[in-house]
């Protein structure tokens, strides 16, 4: 029996009877007001997820016996199952979230055992926004490090953004340049060109089945992308706690849906900014979509438009309308790691190339915290 197998002793899927012991662990590990302890969030993220795991809720708990002979929870690993379009096939995948181990049980194999158990439940396991402790646990269990997600920033009000960033030197000059009259003119020009081509933004209260056609048209152009059909988008944005904070914008051309963007207003060091939580556009329409989104943000008196995304096709369109690419993010890098499960080992080469991935803040739990925190 290897180290992982021995450490997996006492790890089981969550069942309602675990709630009192798990709640005590989560209160100590995450805090009294933690999202993990919110019943509404639990129902949405684990019980109502569209691509539900037939084996049950993707939350694993590790229990160990204390000196008093009582079993108590000493670690947890959660997952959000989703459908991954990988090459020409749909595969069962899961976002790894909320790996946490009690301090006295760290470096004793509990973390790697939890992540290993989670990864074995799907064809592919993926993690975003990884803490240092979780990174070490995943790395020791054979996960592939894909680096970080870039943050793209389009400055609309240079003065407010410079004050919010409180940067000095080169980055401050770059921020100012992104908000220069030349960049503004370029952005306005692209927005005008988009409107000339018949494209306009229309805000909708909720997603509808028009996005199914958009998904079918876009999916073949991305080697690795989480499913974004109507069922998923309705769950992700329309039925989630806090759904009223999202602005859903359709990009329409002669009545046809060419793309969408989901925005949320956040505060970046007390400065209101627009954050692109998710987007999708037909080939050739990403630049016009973002050009109109910038003008929408300008009309809303937002100081900047920000977007965290991994998409090899987006750099040039965004640069042409004045976006600055911060490869290490605004505060700290947003790490991404992936691990094929036993049924997904044939995809190792595909999964291990970051140029194959399309990822936004709508994936995993990236958008559960605001960008300024």
C-alpha positions as CSV (number, residue, x, y, z in Angstrom):
1,X,0.0,0.0,0.0
2,X,1.5,3.4,-1.1
3,X,1.5,6.6,0.9
4,X,-1.5,8.0,-0.9
5,X,-3.6,4.9,-0.4
6,X,-2.8,4.9,3.3
7,X,-3.7,8.5,3.7
8,X,-7.0,7.9,1.9
9,X,-8.2,6.0,4.9
10,X,-11.1,7.9,6.4
11,X,-11.9,9.9,3.2
12,X,-15.5,9.6,2.0
13,X,-18.0,11.6,0.1
14,X,-20.0,14.1,2.1
15,X,-23.4,12.9,3.4
16,X,-25.9,15.0,5.4
17,X,-24.8,13.3,8.6
18,X,-21.4,14.9,8.3
19,X,-22.9,18.4,8.5
20,X,-22.2,19.2,12.2
21,X,-18.6,18.0,12.2
22,X,-18.0,19.6,8.7
23,X,-19.5,22.9,9.9
24,X,-17.2,23.0,12.9
25,X,-14.2,22.3,10.7
26,X,-15.2,25.0,8.1
27,X,-15.8,27.6,10.8
28,X,-12.3,27.0,12.1
29,X,-10.7,26.8,8.7
30,X,-12.6,29.5,6.7
31,X,-14.2,31.7,9.3
32,X,-17.7,32.3,10.6
33,X,-18.9,34.2,7.5
34,X,-17.3,32.0,4.9
35,X,-19.0,31.2,1.7
36,X,-18.5,27.5,2.3
37,X,-20.9,27.7,5.2
38,X,-23.7,29.4,3.3
39,X,-26.6,26.8,2.7
40,X,-27.8,28.7,-0.4
41,X,-24.3,28.5,-2.0
42,X,-24.0,24.8,-1.1
43,X,-27.3,24.0,-2.8
44,X,-26.4,26.0,-5.9
45,X,-22.8,24.9,-6.3
46,X,-23.1,21.2,-5.3
47,X,-26.7,20.0,-5.5
48,X,-28.1,21.9,-8.5
49,X,-25.1,21.9,-10.7
50,X,-26.1,21.0,-14.3
51,X,-23.4,18.4,-15.0
52,X,-24.0,16.6,-11.7
53,X,-21.9,13.6,-10.7
54,X,-24.1,10.5,-10.7
55,X,-22.1,9.2,-7.7
56,X,-23.2,12.1,-5.5
57,X,-22.2,15.6,-4.3
58,X,-18.5,16.3,-5.1
59,X,-17.4,17.1,-1.6
60,X,-15.0,14.8,0.1
61,X,-14.2,14.9,3.9
62,X,-11.3,13.3,5.8
63,X,-12.0,12.2,9.3
64,X,-9.4,11.2,11.9
65,X,-9.8,10.1,15.5
66,X,-8.6,12.5,18.1
67,X,-7.0,11.8,21.5
68,X,-10.4,11.5,23.0
69,X,-11.3,8.8,20.6
70,X,-13.8,10.9,18.7
71,X,-13.8,11.1,14.9
72,X,-13.5,14.7,13.6
73,X,-13.1,16.3,10.2
74,X,-9.5,17.3,9.5
75,X,-9.7,18.1,5.8
76,X,-12.0,18.6,2.8
77,X,-11.8,18.8,-1.0
78,X,-14.7,20.0,-3.1
79,X,-15.4,19.8,-6.8
80,X,-17.7,21.5,-9.3
81,X,-18.5,19.0,-12.1
82,X,-18.7,20.3,-15.6
83,X,-18.7,19.1,-19.2
84,X,-15.4,19.8,-21.0
85,X,-15.2,20.0,-24.8
86,X,-11.9,18.3,-25.3
87,X,-10.9,18.0,-29.0
88,X,-14.0,16.6,-30.7
89,X,-15.5,14.9,-27.6
90,X,-17.3,15.9,-24.4
91,X,-15.6,14.6,-21.3
92,X,-16.6,14.5,-17.6
93,X,-14.5,17.1,-15.7
94,X,-14.4,18.8,-12.4
95,X,-13.1,22.1,-11.0
96,X,-11.2,21.4,-7.8
97,X,-12.0,24.0,-5.1
98,X,-11.8,24.5,-1.4
99,X,-9.0,22.1,-0.5
100,X,-8.3,22.7,3.2
101,X,-6.5,20.6,5.8
102,X,-6.3,21.4,9.5
103,X,-2.9,22.8,10.5
104,X,-2.0,19.9,12.7
105,X,-2.6,17.4,9.9
106,X,-0.7,19.2,7.1
107,X,2.4,17.5,5.7
108,X,1.0,14.1,6.7
109,X,-0.5,13.2,3.3
110,X,-4.1,14.3,3.9
111,X,-4.0,17.1,1.2
112,X,-2.6,14.9,-1.6
113,X,-4.9,12.1,-0.7
114,X,-8.0,14.3,-0.9
115,X,-6.9,15.8,-4.3
116,X,-6.2,12.3,-5.6
117,X,-9.6,11.1,-4.5
118,X,-11.3,14.0,-6.2
119,X,-9.2,13.6,-9.5
120,X,-10.1,9.9,-9.7
121,X,-13.8,10.7,-9.8
122,X,-13.7,12.4,-13.3
123,X,-11.9,12.2,-16.6
124,X,-10.2,15.5,-15.9
125,X,-9.6,17.6,-12.8
126,X,-8.8,21.3,-13.1
127,X,-7.9,23.9,-10.5
128,X,-7.8,27.7,-10.7
129,X,-6.6,30.4,-8.2
130,X,-4.5,27.9,-6.2
131,X,-3.1,28.8,-2.8
132,X,0.5,27.9,-2.0
133,X,-0.5,25.0,0.3
134,X,-2.9,23.6,-2.3
135,X,-0.3,24.0,-5.0
136,X,2.2,21.8,-3.1
137,X,-0.5,19.2,-2.5
138,X,-1.5,19.1,-6.2
139,X,2.1,19.1,-7.4
140,X,3.0,16.1,-5.2
141,X,0.0,14.2,-6.7
142,X,1.2,14.7,-10.3
143,X,-0.9,17.7,-11.4
144,X,0.4,19.6,-14.5
145,X,1.2,23.3,-13.9
146,X,-0.2,25.5,-16.7
147,X,1.1,28.8,-15.3
148,X,-1.1,31.8,-14.6
149,X,-4.1,33.5,-16.2
150,X,-3.4,36.9,-17.6
151,X,-5.4,40.0,-16.5
152,X,-6.4,42.4,-19.3
153,X,-7.0,46.0,-18.3
154,X,-8.6,48.7,-20.4
155,X,-8.1,52.0,-18.7
156,X,-11.0,54.4,-19.2
157,X,-10.2,57.1,-16.6
158,X,-6.3,57.1,-16.3
159,X,-6.3,59.3,-13.2
160,X,-8.7,57.2,-11.1
161,X,-6.9,54.0,-12.3
162,X,-3.5,55.3,-11.4
163,X,-4.7,56.2,-7.9
164,X,-6.3,52.8,-7.5
165,X,-3.3,50.9,-8.7
166,X,-0.9,53.0,-6.6
167,X,1.9,51.8,-8.9
168,X,5.1,53.6,-9.6
169,X,7.5,53.5,-12.5
170,X,6.9,51.4,-15.6
171,X,3.5,50.0,-14.7
172,X,2.2,53.4,-13.9
173,X,3.3,54.7,-17.3
174,X,1.8,51.8,-19.0
175,X,-1.5,52.4,-17.3
176,X,-1.4,56.0,-18.3
177,X,-0.6,55.0,-21.9
178,X,-3.6,52.6,-22.0
179,X,-5.9,55.5,-21.2
180,X,-4.2,58.0,-23.6
181,X,-6.3,59.8,-26.3
182,X,-4.7,57.6,-28.9
183,X,-6.0,54.4,-27.2
184,X,-9.4,56.0,-26.6
185,X,-9.7,57.0,-30.2
186,X,-8.8,53.5,-31.3
187,X,-11.4,52.0,-29.0
188,X,-14.1,54.5,-30.2
189,X,-13.1,53.8,-33.8
190,X,-13.5,50.0,-33.3
191,X,-16.8,50.5,-31.6
192,X,-18.0,52.7,-34.4
193,X,-16.8,50.1,-37.0
194,X,-18.7,47.4,-35.1
195,X,-21.9,49.4,-35.2
196,X,-21.3,50.1,-38.9
197,X,-21.2,46.3,-39.4
198,X,-24.6,46.1,-37.7
199,X,-23.4,45.0,-34.2
200,X,-25.0,46.4,-31.1
201,X,-25.3,45.4,-27.4
202,X,-28.6,44.6,-25.9
203,X,-28.9,44.0,-22.2
204,X,-31.1,41.0,-21.2
205,X,-32.5,40.0,-17.9
206,X,-31.6,36.3,-18.3
207,X,-30.0,34.0,-20.8
208,X,-32.2,32.3,-23.3
209,X,-31.9,29.4,-25.8
210,X,-30.2,31.6,-28.4
211,X,-26.9,30.9,-26.6
212,X,-27.3,27.2,-27.6
213,X,-26.7,28.2,-31.3
214,X,-23.8,30.4,-30.3
215,X,-22.2,27.6,-28.3
216,X,-22.5,25.2,-31.2
217,X,-20.9,27.7,-33.6
218,X,-18.0,28.6,-31.2
219,X,-17.1,25.3,-29.5
220,X,-15.3,23.7,-32.5
221,X,-12.8,26.6,-32.6
222,X,-11.5,25.9,-29.1
223,X,-9.6,22.6,-28.3
224,X,-10.4,22.8,-24.6
225,X,-13.4,24.8,-23.3
226,X,-16.1,24.2,-20.6
227,X,-19.6,23.8,-22.0
228,X,-21.4,27.1,-22.2
229,X,-24.9,26.2,-23.3
230,X,-28.2,27.7,-22.1
231,X,-28.5,25.2,-19.2
232,X,-25.1,26.0,-17.9
233,X,-25.3,29.8,-18.3
234,X,-28.8,29.9,-16.6
235,X,-27.4,28.0,-13.7
236,X,-24.1,30.0,-13.5
237,X,-25.6,33.5,-13.7
238,X,-29.4,33.5,-13.5
239,X,-30.0,31.0,-10.7
240,X,-27.0,31.6,-8.5
241,X,-27.0,33.6,-5.2
242,X,-26.2,37.2,-6.1
243,X,-27.5,36.8,-9.7
244,X,-28.7,40.4,-9.7
245,X,-25.1,41.7,-9.7
246,X,-24.5,40.5,-13.2
247,X,-25.1,42.5,-16.4
248,X,-25.8,40.2,-19.3
249,X,-25.1,41.8,-22.7
250,X,-26.0,40.2,-26.0
251,X,-24.0,41.3,-29.1
252,X,-26.6,41.2,-31.9
253,X,-26.2,41.7,-35.7
254,X,-29.4,41.8,-37.7
255,X,-31.1,39.9,-34.9
256,X,-28.5,37.1,-34.8
257,X,-26.5,36.5,-31.6
258,X,-22.8,37.0,-32.4
259,X,-21.6,36.9,-28.8
260,X,-22.3,37.8,-25.2
261,X,-20.4,39.4,-22.3
262,X,-21.3,39.2,-18.6
263,X,-20.1,42.2,-16.5
264,X,-20.1,43.0,-12.9
265,X,-19.3,46.3,-11.2
266,X,-16.7,45.9,-8.5
267,X,-14.5,48.2,-6.5
268,X,-10.8,48.2,-7.2
269,X,-9.3,50.0,-4.1
270,X,-12.5,52.0,-3.8
271,X,-12.6,52.8,-7.6
272,X,-15.6,51.4,-9.5
273,X,-14.5,49.2,-12.4
274,X,-16.3,46.8,-14.7
275,X,-15.1,43.2,-14.6
276,X,-15.8,40.8,-17.5
277,X,-16.9,37.6,-15.7
278,X,-17.5,35.7,-18.9
279,X,-17.7,36.2,-22.7
280,X,-18.1,34.2,-25.9
281,X,-18.1,35.3,-29.5
282,X,-18.1,33.8,-32.9
283,X,-14.8,33.8,-34.8
284,X,-13.8,37.4,-35.8
285,X,-16.2,39.1,-33.4
286,X,-14.3,39.1,-30.1
287,X,-12.7,42.4,-30.8
288,X,-15.9,44.2,-31.8
289,X,-17.7,42.7,-28.8
290,X,-15.0,44.1,-26.4
291,X,-14.9,47.4,-28.2
292,X,-18.7,47.8,-27.5
293,X,-18.2,46.6,-23.9
294,X,-15.6,49.3,-23.3
295,X,-18.0,51.9,-24.5
296,X,-20.7,50.4,-22.3
297,X,-18.4,50.7,-19.3
298,X,-17.5,54.3,-20.3
299,X,-21.2,55.1,-20.4
300,X,-21.6,53.6,-16.9
301,X,-18.8,55.9,-15.6
302,X,-16.5,53.0,-14.7
303,X,-12.8,53.8,-14.5
304,X,-11.7,50.6,-16.3
305,X,-12.7,47.3,-17.8
306,X,-10.9,44.2,-16.5
307,X,-10.9,40.7,-17.7
308,X,-9.1,37.6,-16.4
309,X,-8.9,35.0,-19.2
310,X,-6.8,32.4,-20.8
311,X,-7.5,32.5,-24.5
312,X,-4.6,32.4,-27.1
313,X,-6.9,34.1,-29.7
314,X,-7.7,37.2,-27.6
315,X,-4.4,39.0,-27.2
316,X,-4.2,40.8,-30.5
317,X,-7.9,41.9,-30.6
318,X,-7.7,43.4,-27.1
319,X,-4.3,45.0,-27.7
320,X,-5.8,46.8,-30.8
321,X,-8.4,48.5,-28.6
322,X,-6.0,49.5,-25.9
323,X,-6.0,46.7,-23.4
324,X,-2.9,46.2,-21.2
325,X,-2.0,42.5,-20.5
326,X,-0.8,41.9,-16.9
327,X,0.6,38.4,-17.1
328,X,0.8,38.1,-13.3
329,X,-2.6,39.6,-12.6
330,X,-3.4,42.7,-10.5
331,X,-2.4,41.3,-7.1
332,X,-1.0,37.8,-7.4
333,X,-0.8,35.2,-10.2
334,X,-3.9,33.1,-10.8
335,X,-2.4,29.7,-11.1
336,X,-4.0,26.9,-13.2
337,X,-3.3,23.2,-12.8
338,X,-4.8,20.1,-14.4
339,X,-4.7,16.4,-13.8
340,X,-6.1,13.6,-16.0
341,X,-8.1,11.0,-14.2
342,X,-7.8,7.3,-14.9
343,X,-10.1,7.6,-17.8
344,X,-8.5,10.7,-19.2
345,X,-4.8,9.8,-19.5
346,X,-5.2,9.7,-23.3
347,X,-5.6,13.5,-23.1
348,X,-2.4,14.3,-21.3
349,X,-0.7,16.1,-24.2
350,X,-3.9,18.0,-25.1
351,X,-4.5,19.1,-21.5
352,X,-0.9,20.0,-20.8
353,X,-0.7,22.7,-23.5
354,X,-2.0,26.1,-22.1
355,X,-2.4,27.3,-25.7
356,X,-5.4,24.9,-26.0
357,X,-7.4,26.3,-23.2
358,X,-10.3,28.9,-23.1
359,X,-10.9,30.0,-19.5
360,X,-12.7,32.9,-17.9
361,X,-13.6,34.0,-14.4
362,X,-16.9,32.1,-14.8
363,X,-14.9,28.9,-14.6
364,X,-14.3,27.2,-11.2
365,X,-14.8,29.7,-8.4
366,X,-12.7,32.6,-9.7
367,X,-15.6,35.1,-9.6
368,X,-16.7,34.1,-6.0
369,X,-14.4,36.9,-4.7
370,X,-14.2,40.4,-6.1
371,X,-11.1,41.3,-8.1
372,X,-9.9,43.9,-5.5
373,X,-9.7,41.4,-2.6
